[in-house]
Amino acid sequence: MCARGCRDVLNHEIEHESTDACLDHCASAYGWDLRALAAALQLDIYGSIRLVNYLRKEVIAQRAALDDAALVKHLQLPFVDGARPALLDDDALLFPVVEDDALLPVLSQESFDGPDGEGVAAAADSVASLQLENELLRNQLIAQSALLEDAKTSLCATVEDGPDAHSSGSEDDAEPAAQSGGGARAGASKRRGGKPRNYEANEKHYFDSYAKMSIHHEMLSDHTRTESYRLFLQENPSLIKDKIVLDGSVPPCSPSQLPPRPLPPPRTPRVLGRMRWCRRR
């Protein structure tokens, strides 16, 4: 067995210096030899984990009401007839009840490579690691889902209400959105002033992302995207001839990257912050 600290079977506040010491104390102090029980049931690693978690769970539930002798009798009830109890097939008992429980794998009757049951300990550590990773991924998914819902809410409010609805904040302006499809959902998600939840935070996050050089490098390196813009503009000159073009994301937006072509005497460009007005063919 592994020489790791181990909590007592009946009194979790007591910690033994090793799993061997824990099982020895259970046999001598409580009169219950868990090693003999595990051998009789021929427990594998999963059976060992289920049995230990059953013991831990029942002790936590009954400790306040029962003394040691009565608690041992209660714990032994599923095993009195010598048959294999159903709890040893209950997958719900594969999840640890006590954190960092060194006792989980030690009742397994399977043979593992390595001295002193190192293979058993490795299996238990692997289970704990997978559970932790699963929990982290679940939390990340919940956070990303919340961000996606906020983005969808902002987009719905913008499309359904129009840009003026967010600035006016009047009830009359909000009525068309409430009457259109999905308007109730958009209206319910807004706070006072006509703006959706986390509107300022989403807006700040979007514009702050352009302060990072990596996003500009990524967009400038997107050859397929840039070339598609160029071909469309050059093959459809009638769409922009004699038009005022607003390039709202200089420098990465494609029109500002295209090579200049002969134009009539240009007007003086007006630059407002990140927006550049120019005349293009």
PyRosetta script that sets phi, psi and omega in degrees:
from pyrosetta import init, pose_from_sequence

init()
pose = pose_from_sequence("MCARGCRDVLNHEIEHESTDACLDHCASAYGWDLRALAAALQLDIYGSIRLVNYLRKEVIAQRAALDDAALVKHLQLPFVDGARPALLDDDALLFPVVEDDALLPVLSQESFDGPDGEGVAAAADSVASLQLENELLRNQLIAQSALLEDAKTSLCATVEDGPDAHSSGSEDDAEPAAQSGGGARAGASKRRGGKPRNYEANEKHYFDSYAKMSIHHEMLSDHTRTESYRLFLQENPSLIKDKIVLDGSVPPCSPSQLPPRPLPPPRTPRVLGRMRWCRRR")
pose.set_psi(1, 160.4)
pose.set_omega(1, -176.5)
pose.set_phi(2, -81.5)
pose.set_psi(2, 138.3)
pose.set_omega(2, 178.8)
pose.set_phi(3, -84.4)
pose.set_psi(3, 71.2)
pose.set_omega(3, 179.9)
pose.set_phi(4, -121.9)
pose.set_psi(4, 149.2)
pose.set_omega(4, 176.1)
pose.set_phi(5, -58.8)
pose.set_psi(5, 141.7)
pose.set_omega(5, -174.1)
pose.set_phi(6, -144.3)
pose.set_psi(6, 133.9)
pose.set_omega(6, 179.3)
pose.set_phi(7, -75.1)
pose.set_psi(7, 147.8)
pose.set_omega(7, -178.6)
pose.set_phi(8, -62.1)
pose.set_psi(8, 152.8)
pose.set_omega(8, -177.7)
pose.set_phi(9, -65.9)
pose.set_psi(9, -43.9)
pose.set_omega(9, -176.5)
pose.set_phi(10, -99.8)
pose.set_psi(10, -30.9)
pose.set_omega(10, -177.8)
pose.set_phi(11, -118.7)
pose.set_psi(11, 95.6)
pose.set_omega(11, -172.8)
pose.set_phi(12, -65.7)
pose.set_psi(12, -19.6)
pose.set_omega(12, 179.6)
pose.set_phi(13, -75.3)
pose.set_psi(13, -13.9)
pose.set_omega(13, 177.6)
pose.set_phi(14, -92.9)
pose.set_psi(14, 131.4)
pose.set_omega(14, 179.4)
pose.set_phi(15, -119.4)
pose.set_psi(15, 125.7)
pose.set_omega(15, 177.8)
pose.set_phi(16, -89.7)
pose.set_psi(16, 158.7)
pose.set_omega(16, -175.9)
pose.set_phi(17, -72.4)
pose.set_psi(17, -17.5)
pose.set_omega(17, -179.8)
pose.set_phi(18, -156.7)
pose.set_psi(18, 167.0)
pose.set_omega(18, 177.0)
pose.set_phi(19, -67.1)
pose.set_psi(19, -35.9)
pose.set_omega(19, 176.8)
pose.set_phi(20, -59.5)
pose.set_psi(20, -44.6)
pose.set_omega(20, 179.6)
pose.set_phi(21, -64.3)
pose.set_psi(21, -36.6)
pose.set_omega(21, 178.8)
pose.set_phi(22, -63.7)
pose.set_psi(22, -47.8)
pose.set_omega(22, -179.2)
pose.set_phi(23, -67.8)
pose.set_psi(23, -37.0)
pose.set_omega(23, 177.1)
pose.set_phi(24, -62.6)
pose.set_psi(24, -42.4)
pose.set_omega(24, -180.0)
pose.set_phi(25, -66.2)
pose.set_psi(25, -38.1)
pose.set_omega(25, 178.3)
pose.set_phi(26, -62.1)
pose.set_psi(26, -41.5)
pose.set_omega(26, -179.1)
pose.set_phi(27, -70.4)
pose.set_psi(27, -40.6)
pose.set_omega(27, -175.5)
pose.set_phi(28, -83.0)
pose.set_psi(28, -41.4)
pose.set_omega(28, -174.7)
pose.set_phi(29, -85.8)
pose.set_psi(29, -35.0)
pose.set_omega(29, -175.2)
pose.set_phi(30, -108.6)
pose.set_psi(30, -6.8)
pose.set_omega(30, 178.8)
pose.set_phi(31, 70.3)
pose.set_psi(31, 26.7)
pose.set_omega(31, -179.1)
pose.set_phi(32, -129.0)
pose.set_psi(32, 113.9)
pose.set_omega(32, -179.4)
pose.set_phi(33, -91.8)
pose.set_psi(33, 98.1)
pose.set_omega(33, -178.6)
pose.set_phi(34, -69.4)
pose.set_psi(34, -27.4)
pose.set_omega(34, 177.4)
pose.set_phi(35, -64.5)
pose.set_psi(35, -43.5)
pose.set_omega(35, 179.4)
pose.set_phi(36, -65.5)
pose.set_psi(36, -38.9)
pose.set_omega(36, 178.0)
pose.set_phi(37, -63.3)
pose.set_psi(37, -44.7)
pose.set_omega(37, -180.0)
pose.set_phi(38, -63.6)
pose.set_psi(38, -38.3)
pose.set_omega(38, 178.9)
pose.set_phi(39, -67.3)
pose.set_psi(39, -39.8)
pose.set_omega(39, 179.8)
pose.set_phi(40, -66.1)
pose.set_psi(40, -34.6)
pose.set_omega(40, -179.6)
pose.set_phi(41, -88.2)
pose.set_psi(41, -7.7)
pose.set_omega(41, -178.2)
pose.set_phi(42, 50.7)
pose.set_psi(42, 56.7)
pose.set_omega(42, -176.4)
pose.set_phi(43, -70.5)
pose.set_psi(43, 136.9)
pose.set_omega(43, 168.4)
pose.set_phi(44, -91.5)
pose.set_psi(44, -172.5)
pose.set_omega(44, -176.6)
pose.set_phi(45, -61.5)
pose.set_psi(45, -38.0)
pose.set_omega(45, -179.3)
pose.set_phi(46, -72.0)
pose.set_psi(46, -37.4)
pose.set_omega(46, 175.6)
pose.set_phi(47, -63.2)
pose.set_psi(47, -39.3)
pose.set_omega(47, 177.6)
pose.set_phi(48, -62.3)
pose.set_psi(48, -44.2)
pose.set_omega(48, -179.7)
pose.set_phi(49, -64.7)
pose.set_psi(49, -43.6)
pose.set_omega(49, 179.9)
pose.set_phi(50, -63.7)
pose.set_psi(50, -42.5)
pose.set_omega(50, -179.1)
pose.set_phi(51, -63.0)
pose.set_psi(51, -46.8)
pose.set_omega(51, -178.7)
pose.set_phi(52, -64.4)
pose.set_psi(52, -42.4)
pose.set_omega(52, 179.4)
pose.set_phi(53, -66.3)
pose.set_psi(53, -33.3)
pose.set_omega(53, 174.1)
pose.set_phi(54, -61.5)
pose.set_psi(54, -47.2)
pose.set_omega(54, 179.8)
pose.set_phi(55, -60.6)
pose.set_psi(55, -46.4)
pose.set_omega(55, -178.3)
pose.set_phi(56, -62.6)
pose.set_psi(56, -43.9)
pose.set_omega(56, -177.2)
pose.set_phi(57, -64.3)
pose.set_psi(57, -44.6)
pose.set_omega(57, -179.0)
pose.set_phi(58, -69.7)
pose.set_psi(58, -36.0)
pose.set_omega(58, 177.7)
pose.set_phi(59, -62.4)
pose.set_psi(59, -44.4)
pose.set_omega(59, 179.8)
pose.set_phi(60, -62.7)
pose.set_psi(60, -38.8)
pose.set_omega(60, -177.5)
pose.set_phi(61, -74.3)
pose.set_psi(61, -34.6)
pose.set_omega(61, -171.8)
pose.set_phi(62, -109.3)
pose.set_psi(62, -5.8)
pose.set_omega(62, -172.7)
pose.set_phi(63, -56.7)
pose.set_psi(63, -41.0)
pose.set_omega(63, -175.4)
pose.set_phi(64, -70.8)
pose.set_psi(64, -24.9)
pose.set_omega(64, -174.6)
pose.set_phi(65, -97.7)
pose.set_psi(65, -20.4)
pose.set_omega(65, -172.9)
pose.set_phi(66, -123.2)
pose.set_psi(66, 145.9)
pose.set_omega(66, 172.9)
pose.set_phi(67, -83.2)
pose.set_psi(67, -178.4)
pose.set_omega(67, -173.6)
pose.set_phi(68, -60.1)
pose.set_psi(68, -46.6)
pose.set_omega(68, -176.4)
pose.set_phi(69, -64.0)
pose.set_psi(69, -45.6)
pose.set_omega(69, -179.9)
pose.set_phi(70, -67.3)
pose.set_psi(70, -34.6)
pose.set_omega(70, -179.7)
pose.set_phi(71, -68.3)
pose.set_psi(71, -39.5)
pose.set_omega(71, 177.4)
pose.set_phi(72, -62.0)
pose.set_psi(72, -42.9)
pose.set_omega(72, 178.4)
pose.set_phi(73, -62.5)
pose.set_psi(73, -40.3)
pose.set_omega(73, 177.4)
pose.set_phi(74, -62.1)
pose.set_psi(74, -43.5)
pose.set_omega(74, -179.2)
pose.set_phi(75, -67.5)
pose.set_psi(75, -28.4)
pose.set_omega(75, -177.1)
pose.set_phi(76, -82.8)
pose.set_psi(76, -10.2)
pose.set_omega(76, -175.1)
pose.set_phi(77, -53.9)
pose.set_psi(77, -44.2)
pose.set_omega(77, -178.7)
pose.set_phi(78, -67.5)
pose.set_psi(78, -12.9)
pose.set_omega(78, -172.9)
pose.set_phi(79, -112.0)
pose.set_psi(79, 5.1)
pose.set_omega(79, -171.7)
pose.set_phi(80, -67.7)
pose.set_psi(80, -31.5)
pose.set_omega(80, -176.7)
pose.set_phi(81, -88.9)
pose.set_psi(81, 0.0)
pose.set_omega(81, 178.3)
pose.set_phi(82, 81.1)
pose.set_psi(82, -7.3)
pose.set_omega(82, 178.8)
pose.set_phi(83, -81.1)
pose.set_psi(83, 163.3)
pose.set_omega(83, 179.0)
pose.set_phi(84, -76.6)
pose.set_psi(84, 117.2)
pose.set_omega(84, -177.4)
pose.set_phi(85, -72.8)
pose.set_psi(85, 154.9)
pose.set_omega(85, -178.3)
pose.set_phi(86, -64.8)
pose.set_psi(86, -24.7)
pose.set_omega(86, -177.7)
pose.set_phi(87, -62.5)
pose.set_psi(87, -23.1)
pose.set_omega(87, -180.0)
pose.set_phi(88, -75.3)
pose.set_psi(88, -3.3)
pose.set_omega(88, 175.7)
pose.set_phi(89, -117.4)
pose.set_psi(89, 9.7)
pose.set_omega(89, -177.8)
pose.set_phi(90, -88.1)
pose.set_psi(90, 110.1)
pose.set_omega(90, -177.4)
pose.set_phi(91, -67.1)
pose.set_psi(91, -20.4)
pose.set_omega(91, 178.1)
pose.set_phi(92, -63.9)
pose.set_psi(92, -22.3)
pose.set_omega(92, -179.9)
pose.set_phi(93, -86.9)
pose.set_psi(93, 6.3)
pose.set_omega(93, 175.1)
pose.set_phi(94, -81.1)
pose.set_psi(94, -13.2)
pose.set_omega(94, 179.9)
pose.set_phi(95, -89.8)
pose.set_psi(95, 129.4)
pose.set_omega(95, -175.3)
pose.set_phi(96, -58.9)
pose.set_psi(96, 137.4)
pose.set_omega(96, 175.1)
pose.set_phi(97, -91.8)
pose.set_psi(97, -38.8)
pose.set_omega(97, 177.9)
pose.set_phi(98, -108.1)
pose.set_psi(98, 130.7)
pose.set_omega(98, -178.0)
pose.set_phi(99, -65.5)
pose.set_psi(99, 138.0)
pose.set_omega(99, 178.2)
pose.set_phi(100, 53.6)
pose.set_psi(100, 47.7)
pose.set_omega(100, -176.0)
pose.set_phi(101, -81.1)
pose.set_psi(101, 107.1)
pose.set_omega(101, -177.9)
pose.set_phi(102, -72.0)
pose.set_psi(102, -15.2)
pose.set_omega(102, -176.5)
pose.set_phi(103, -80.0)
pose.set_psi(103, -16.2)
pose.set_omega(103, -172.5)
pose.set_phi(104, -50.4)
pose.set_psi(104, -50.7)
pose.set_omega(104, -172.6)
pose.set_phi(105, -93.7)
pose.set_psi(105, -7.3)
pose.set_omega(105, -164.2)
pose.set_phi(106, -77.3)
pose.set_psi(106, -13.0)
pose.set_omega(106, 178.8)
pose.set_phi(107, -89.5)
pose.set_psi(107, 1.0)
pose.set_omega(107, 178.8)
pose.set_phi(108, -67.4)
pose.set_psi(108, 139.0)
pose.set_omega(108, 179.5)
pose.set_phi(109, -96.3)
pose.set_psi(109, 2.6)
pose.set_omega(109, 177.4)
pose.set_phi(110, -75.4)
pose.set_psi(110, 152.8)
pose.set_omega(110, 177.1)
pose.set_phi(111, -94.6)
pose.set_psi(111, 135.9)
pose.set_omega(111, 179.5)
pose.set_phi(112, -122.7)
pose.set_psi(112, 148.5)
pose.set_omega(112, 177.0)
pose.set_phi(113, -70.3)
pose.set_psi(113, 148.8)
pose.set_omega(113, 176.3)
pose.set_phi(114, 102.9)
pose.set_psi(114, 146.1)
pose.set_omega(114, -178.4)
pose.set_phi(115, -71.8)
pose.set_psi(115, 150.3)
pose.set_omega(115, 172.4)
pose.set_phi(116, 58.7)
pose.set_psi(116, 32.5)
pose.set_omega(116, 173.8)
pose.set_phi(117, 68.5)
pose.set_psi(117, 31.0)
pose.set_omega(117, -179.0)
pose.set_phi(118, -63.8)
pose.set_psi(118, -30.1)
pose.set_omega(118, 178.2)
pose.set_phi(119, -65.6)
pose.set_psi(119, -36.1)
pose.set_omega(119, 177.7)
pose.set_phi(120, -64.5)
pose.set_psi(120, -46.1)
pose.set_omega(120, -179.7)
pose.set_phi(121, -62.9)
pose.set_psi(121, -38.4)
pose.set_omega(121, 179.3)
pose.set_phi(122, -64.1)
pose.set_psi(122, -39.6)
pose.set_omega(122, 178.7)
pose.set_phi(123, -63.6)
pose.set_psi(123, -42.8)
pose.set_omega(123, 179.4)
pose.set_phi(124, -64.9)
pose.set_psi(124, -41.2)
pose.set_omega(124, 178.4)
pose.set_phi(125, -64.1)
pose.set_psi(125, -37.4)
pose.set_omega(125, 179.6)
pose.set_phi(126, -64.4)
pose.set_psi(126, -42.1)
pose.set_omega(126, 177.9)
pose.set_phi(127, -61.6)
pose.set_psi(127, -46.0)
pose.set_omega(127, -179.6)
pose.set_phi(128, -63.2)
pose.set_psi(128, -39.3)
pose.set_omega(128, 179.8)
pose.set_phi(129, -65.3)
pose.set_psi(129, -41.9)
pose.set_omega(129, 178.9)
pose.set_phi(130, -65.8)
pose.set_psi(130, -38.4)
pose.set_omega(130, 178.0)
pose.set_phi(131, -64.6)
pose.set_psi(131, -40.8)
pose.set_omega(131, 178.7)
pose.set_phi(132, -65.3)
pose.set_psi(132, -44.4)
pose.set_omega(132, 179.4)
pose.set_phi(133, -62.4)
pose.set_psi(133, -40.9)
pose.set_omega(133, 178.6)
pose.set_phi(134, -62.0)
pose.set_psi(134, -40.2)
pose.set_omega(134, 179.6)
pose.set_phi(135, -66.9)
pose.set_psi(135, -41.2)
pose.set_omega(135, 178.3)
pose.set_phi(136, -63.4)
pose.set_psi(136, -43.0)
pose.set_omega(136, 178.8)
pose.set_phi(137, -64.7)
pose.set_psi(137, -37.4)
pose.set_omega(137, 178.8)
pose.set_phi(138, -64.5)
pose.set_psi(138, -42.3)
pose.set_omega(138, 179.0)
pose.set_phi(139, -65.0)
pose.set_psi(139, -39.2)
pose.set_omega(139, 177.8)
pose.set_phi(140, -64.1)
pose.set_psi(140, -40.1)
pose.set_omega(140, 179.1)
pose.set_phi(141, -63.9)
pose.set_psi(141, -40.7)
pose.set_omega(141, 178.3)
pose.set_phi(142, -63.1)
pose.set_psi(142, -43.0)
pose.set_omega(142, 179.8)
pose.set_phi(143, -64.7)
pose.set_psi(143, -43.8)
pose.set_omega(143, 180.0)
pose.set_phi(144, -66.4)
pose.set_psi(144, -36.5)
pose.set_omega(144, 178.1)
pose.set_phi(145, -64.3)
pose.set_psi(145, -39.1)
pose.set_omega(145, 178.2)
pose.set_phi(146, -64.8)
pose.set_psi(146, -42.2)
pose.set_omega(146, 177.2)
pose.set_phi(147, -62.7)
pose.set_psi(147, -40.2)
pose.set_omega(147, 179.8)
pose.set_phi(148, -64.7)
pose.set_psi(148, -41.4)
pose.set_omega(148, 178.7)
pose.set_phi(149, -64.1)
pose.set_psi(149, -39.7)
pose.set_omega(149, 177.4)
pose.set_phi(150, -63.3)
pose.set_psi(150, -41.2)
pose.set_omega(150, 179.0)
pose.set_phi(151, -65.3)
pose.set_psi(151, -41.2)
pose.set_omega(151, 178.6)
pose.set_phi(152, -64.3)
pose.set_psi(152, -39.0)
pose.set_omega(152, 178.9)
pose.set_phi(153, -64.0)
pose.set_psi(153, -44.4)
pose.set_omega(153, 179.1)
pose.set_phi(154, -62.8)
pose.set_psi(154, -42.5)
pose.set_omega(154, -179.5)
pose.set_phi(155, -65.6)
pose.set_psi(155, -43.4)
pose.set_omega(155, 179.3)
pose.set_phi(156, -61.9)
pose.set_psi(156, -42.4)
pose.set_omega(156, -179.3)
pose.set_phi(157, -64.4)
pose.set_psi(157, -39.3)
pose.set_omega(157, -179.1)
pose.set_phi(158, -68.4)
pose.set_psi(158, -44.6)
pose.set_omega(158, -177.4)
pose.set_phi(159, -69.7)
pose.set_psi(159, -43.1)
pose.set_omega(159, -174.3)
pose.set_phi(160, -78.1)
pose.set_psi(160, -37.0)
pose.set_omega(160, -175.2)
pose.set_phi(161, -93.1)
pose.set_psi(161, -25.4)
pose.set_omega(161, -174.4)
pose.set_phi(162, 83.9)
pose.set_psi(162, 163.3)
pose.set_omega(162, -175.3)
pose.set_phi(163, -64.8)
pose.set_psi(163, -28.5)
pose.set_omega(163, -175.9)
pose.set_phi(164, -73.4)
pose.set_psi(164, -24.9)
pose.set_omega(164, -176.0)
pose.set_phi(165, -65.9)
pose.set_psi(165, -31.1)
pose.set_omega(165, -177.4)
pose.set_phi(166, -78.2)
pose.set_psi(166, -23.4)
pose.set_omega(166, -177.7)
pose.set_phi(167, -91.0)
pose.set_psi(167, -30.7)
pose.set_omega(167, -176.7)
pose.set_phi(168, -77.1)
pose.set_psi(168, -45.9)
pose.set_omega(168, 179.0)
pose.set_phi(169, 74.3)
pose.set_psi(169, 9.7)
pose.set_omega(169, -179.0)
pose.set_phi(170, -84.8)
pose.set_psi(170, 156.4)
pose.set_omega(170, -179.3)
pose.set_phi(171, -71.2)
pose.set_psi(171, -32.0)
pose.set_omega(171, 179.2)
pose.set_phi(172, -63.3)
pose.set_psi(172, -37.8)
pose.set_omega(172, -179.7)
pose.set_phi(173, -69.8)
pose.set_psi(173, -25.4)
pose.set_omega(173, -176.6)
pose.set_phi(174, -84.1)
pose.set_psi(174, -13.5)
pose.set_omega(174, -176.5)
pose.set_phi(175, -63.9)
pose.set_psi(175, -43.6)
pose.set_omega(175, 179.1)
pose.set_phi(176, -57.6)
pose.set_psi(176, -38.3)
pose.set_omega(176, -179.6)
pose.set_phi(177, -67.3)
pose.set_psi(177, -36.9)
pose.set_omega(177, -179.4)
pose.set_phi(178, -69.6)
pose.set_psi(178, -28.0)
pose.set_omega(178, -179.4)
pose.set_phi(179, -84.6)
pose.set_psi(179, -21.5)
pose.set_omega(179, -178.5)
pose.set_phi(180, -82.1)
pose.set_psi(180, 167.0)
pose.set_omega(180, -179.7)
pose.set_phi(181, -61.2)
pose.set_psi(181, 128.3)
pose.set_omega(181, -179.9)
pose.set_phi(182, 81.9)
pose.set_psi(182, 0.7)
pose.set_omega(182, -177.2)
pose.set_phi(183, -65.8)
pose.set_psi(183, -33.7)
pose.set_omega(183, -179.7)
pose.set_phi(184, -63.7)
pose.set_psi(184, -38.9)
pose.set_omega(184, 179.8)
pose.set_phi(185, -67.1)
pose.set_psi(185, -42.6)
pose.set_omega(185, -179.3)
pose.set_phi(186, -67.0)
pose.set_psi(186, -41.0)
pose.set_omega(186, -178.8)
pose.set_phi(187, -66.0)
pose.set_psi(187, -36.7)
pose.set_omega(187, -178.1)
pose.set_phi(188, -69.0)
pose.set_psi(188, -26.7)
pose.set_omega(188, -175.8)
pose.set_phi(189, -88.0)
pose.set_psi(189, -3.0)
pose.set_omega(189, -178.6)
pose.set_phi(190, -86.7)
pose.set_psi(190, 154.5)
pose.set_omega(190, 172.9)
pose.set_phi(191, -106.3)
pose.set_psi(191, -179.5)
pose.set_omega(191, -177.8)
pose.set_phi(192, -60.0)
pose.set_psi(192, 139.2)
pose.set_omega(192, -176.8)
pose.set_phi(193, 102.8)
pose.set_psi(193, -4.8)
pose.set_omega(193, 173.8)
pose.set_phi(194, 85.3)
pose.set_psi(194, 4.9)
pose.set_omega(194, -177.9)
pose.set_phi(195, -102.4)
pose.set_psi(195, 147.2)
pose.set_omega(195, -179.6)
pose.set_phi(196, -70.9)
pose.set_psi(196, 168.9)
pose.set_omega(196, 178.3)
pose.set_phi(197, -58.5)
pose.set_psi(197, 139.9)
pose.set_omega(197, 177.2)
pose.set_phi(198, 58.2)
pose.set_psi(198, 29.4)
pose.set_omega(198, -177.7)
pose.set_phi(199, -60.3)
pose.set_psi(199, -49.7)
pose.set_omega(199, -178.1)
pose.set_phi(200, -65.0)
pose.set_psi(200, -40.2)
pose.set_omega(200, -179.2)
pose.set_phi(201, -64.0)
pose.set_psi(201, -42.8)
pose.set_omega(201, 178.9)
pose.set_phi(202, -65.1)
pose.set_psi(202, -42.0)
pose.set_omega(202, -179.5)
pose.set_phi(203, -64.1)
pose.set_psi(203, -43.5)
pose.set_omega(203, 179.3)
pose.set_phi(204, -64.4)
pose.set_psi(204, -42.3)
pose.set_omega(204, 179.2)
pose.set_phi(205, -60.5)
pose.set_psi(205, -40.9)
pose.set_omega(205, -178.7)
pose.set_phi(206, -64.3)
pose.set_psi(206, -51.1)
pose.set_omega(206, -175.4)
pose.set_phi(207, -73.6)
pose.set_psi(207, -31.6)
pose.set_omega(207, 176.7)
pose.set_phi(208, -65.4)
pose.set_psi(208, -26.5)
pose.set_omega(208, -179.4)
pose.set_phi(209, -63.8)
pose.set_psi(209, -25.7)
pose.set_omega(209, 178.9)
pose.set_phi(210, -76.6)
pose.set_psi(210, -7.5)
pose.set_omega(210, 177.1)
pose.set_phi(211, -79.3)
pose.set_psi(211, -8.6)
pose.set_omega(211, -179.8)
pose.set_phi(212, -94.2)
pose.set_psi(212, 130.7)
pose.set_omega(212, -178.6)
pose.set_phi(213, -63.9)
pose.set_psi(213, -27.6)
pose.set_omega(213, -175.1)
pose.set_phi(214, -62.4)
pose.set_psi(214, -37.0)
pose.set_omega(214, -177.9)
pose.set_phi(215, -70.2)
pose.set_psi(215, -34.6)
pose.set_omega(215, 177.4)
pose.set_phi(216, -68.3)
pose.set_psi(216, -41.7)
pose.set_omega(216, 178.1)
pose.set_phi(217, -62.7)
pose.set_psi(217, -40.0)
pose.set_omega(217, -178.7)
pose.set_phi(218, -65.0)
pose.set_psi(218, -44.1)
pose.set_omega(218, -178.3)
pose.set_phi(219, -70.8)
pose.set_psi(219, -39.7)
pose.set_omega(219, 179.1)
pose.set_phi(220, -67.1)
pose.set_psi(220, -25.7)
pose.set_omega(220, -179.4)
pose.set_phi(221, -86.8)
pose.set_psi(221, -5.3)
pose.set_omega(221, -178.2)
pose.set_phi(222, -81.8)
pose.set_psi(222, 86.6)
pose.set_omega(222, -174.9)
pose.set_phi(223, -62.8)
pose.set_psi(223, -42.7)
pose.set_omega(223, -177.6)
pose.set_phi(224, -60.8)
pose.set_psi(224, -44.4)
pose.set_omega(224, -179.7)
pose.set_phi(225, -64.8)
pose.set_psi(225, -48.9)
pose.set_omega(225, -177.5)
pose.set_phi(226, -64.0)
pose.set_psi(226, -42.5)
pose.set_omega(226, -178.8)
pose.set_phi(227, -66.6)
pose.set_psi(227, -34.9)
pose.set_omega(227, 178.4)
pose.set_phi(228, -65.2)
pose.set_psi(228, -41.7)
pose.set_omega(228, 175.5)
pose.set_phi(229, -60.3)
pose.set_psi(229, -45.6)
pose.set_omega(229, -176.6)
pose.set_phi(230, -62.0)
pose.set_psi(230, -47.6)
pose.set_omega(230, -178.6)
pose.set_phi(231, -62.4)
pose.set_psi(231, -40.4)
pose.set_omega(231, -179.5)
pose.set_phi(232, -63.2)
pose.set_psi(232, -46.4)
pose.set_omega(232, -178.0)
pose.set_phi(233, -67.2)
pose.set_psi(233, -40.3)
pose.set_omega(233, -178.1)
pose.set_phi(234, -74.5)
pose.set_psi(234, -28.0)
pose.set_omega(234, 179.7)
pose.set_phi(235, -91.0)
pose.set_psi(235, -5.9)
pose.set_omega(235, 177.6)
pose.set_phi(236, -131.3)
pose.set_psi(236, 59.3)
pose.set_omega(236, -175.2)
pose.set_phi(237, -65.5)
pose.set_psi(237, -24.1)
pose.set_omega(237, -177.5)
pose.set_phi(238, -65.3)
pose.set_psi(238, -24.4)
pose.set_omega(238, -177.5)
pose.set_phi(239, -71.1)
pose.set_psi(239, -25.6)
pose.set_omega(239, -176.4)
pose.set_phi(240, -121.8)
pose.set_psi(240, 3.0)
pose.set_omega(240, -179.7)
pose.set_phi(241, -63.1)
pose.set_psi(241, 131.2)
pose.set_omega(241, 179.7)
pose.set_phi(242, 58.3)
pose.set_psi(242, 26.5)
pose.set_omega(242, 179.3)
pose.set_phi(243, -106.1)
pose.set_psi(243, 155.9)
pose.set_omega(243, 172.3)
pose.set_phi(244, -89.6)
pose.set_psi(244, 119.7)
pose.set_omega(244, -176.3)
pose.set_phi(245, -102.6)
pose.set_psi(245, 126.0)
pose.set_omega(245, 176.1)
pose.set_phi(246, -99.1)
pose.set_psi(246, 110.7)
pose.set_omega(246, 177.1)
pose.set_phi(247, -97.1)
pose.set_psi(247, 97.5)
pose.set_omega(247, -166.5)
pose.set_phi(248, -91.2)
pose.set_psi(248, 15.3)
pose.set_omega(248, -178.4)
pose.set_phi(249, -150.1)
pose.set_psi(249, 43.0)
pose.set_omega(249, -179.0)
pose.set_phi(250, -64.4)
pose.set_psi(250, 136.1)
pose.set_omega(250, 6.5)
pose.set_phi(251, -91.2)
pose.set_psi(251, -14.4)
pose.set_omega(251, -168.0)
pose.set_phi(252, -74.5)
pose.set_psi(252, -16.7)
pose.set_omega(252, -178.1)
pose.set_phi(253, -67.9)
pose.set_psi(253, 140.3)
pose.set_omega(253, -166.9)
pose.set_phi(254, -61.8)
pose.set_psi(254, -42.8)
pose.set_omega(254, -176.8)
pose.set_phi(255, -54.0)
pose.set_psi(255, -33.3)
pose.set_omega(255, -178.6)
pose.set_phi(256, -73.8)
pose.set_psi(256, -13.8)
pose.set_omega(256, -179.4)
pose.set_phi(257, -91.5)
pose.set_psi(257, -18.1)
pose.set_omega(257, -174.4)
pose.set_phi(258, -68.6)
pose.set_psi(258, 143.3)
pose.set_omega(258, -179.9)
pose.set_phi(259, -65.1)
pose.set_psi(259, 144.6)
pose.set_omega(259, -178.9)
pose.set_phi(260, -67.8)
pose.set_psi(260, 150.7)
pose.set_omega(260, 176.1)
pose.set_phi(261, -123.3)
pose.set_psi(261, 159.9)
pose.set_omega(261, -178.5)
pose.set_phi(262, -57.4)
pose.set_psi(262, 129.3)
pose.set_omega(262, -178.7)
pose.set_phi(263, -131.4)
pose.set_psi(263, 162.1)
pose.set_omega(263, 170.3)
pose.set_phi(264, -62.4)
pose.set_psi(264, 166.3)
pose.set_omega(264, 179.3)
pose.set_phi(265, -48.0)
pose.set_psi(265, 118.3)
pose.set_omega(265, -172.8)
pose.set_phi(266, -73.1)
pose.set_psi(266, 152.7)
pose.set_omega(266, 170.1)
pose.set_phi(267, -77.5)
pose.set_psi(267, 156.0)
pose.set_omega(267, 177.6)
pose.set_phi(268, -67.2)
pose.set_psi(268, 121.8)
pose.set_omega(268, -179.0)
pose.set_phi(269, -62.5)
pose.set_psi(269, 141.8)
pose.set_omega(269, 174.2)
pose.set_phi(270, -105.2)
pose.set_psi(270, 121.0)
pose.set_omega(270, -178.1)
pose.set_phi(271, -109.1)
pose.set_psi(271, 120.6)
pose.set_omega(271, 177.9)
pose.set_phi(272, -119.9)
pose.set_psi(272, 99.1)
pose.set_omega(272, 179.7)
pose.set_phi(273, 61.2)
pose.set_psi(273, -116.0)
pose.set_omega(273, -178.0)
pose.set_phi(274, -96.4)
pose.set_psi(274, 3.4)
pose.set_omega(274, -176.6)
pose.set_phi(275, -108.9)
pose.set_psi(275, 134.5)
pose.set_omega(275, -178.4)
pose.set_phi(276, -124.0)
pose.set_psi(276, 127.3)
pose.set_omega(276, 176.6)
pose.set_phi(277, -99.9)
pose.set_psi(277, 132.2)
pose.set_omega(277, 176.4)
pose.set_phi(278, -154.0)
pose.set_psi(278, 160.4)
pose.set_omega(278, 177.9)
pose.set_phi(279, -97.8)
pose.set_psi(279, 127.7)
pose.set_omega(279, 179.0)
pose.set_phi(280, -131.2)
pose.set_psi(280, 153.1)
pose.set_omega(280, 173.2)
pose.set_phi(281, -87.4)
pose.dump_pdb("model.pdb")
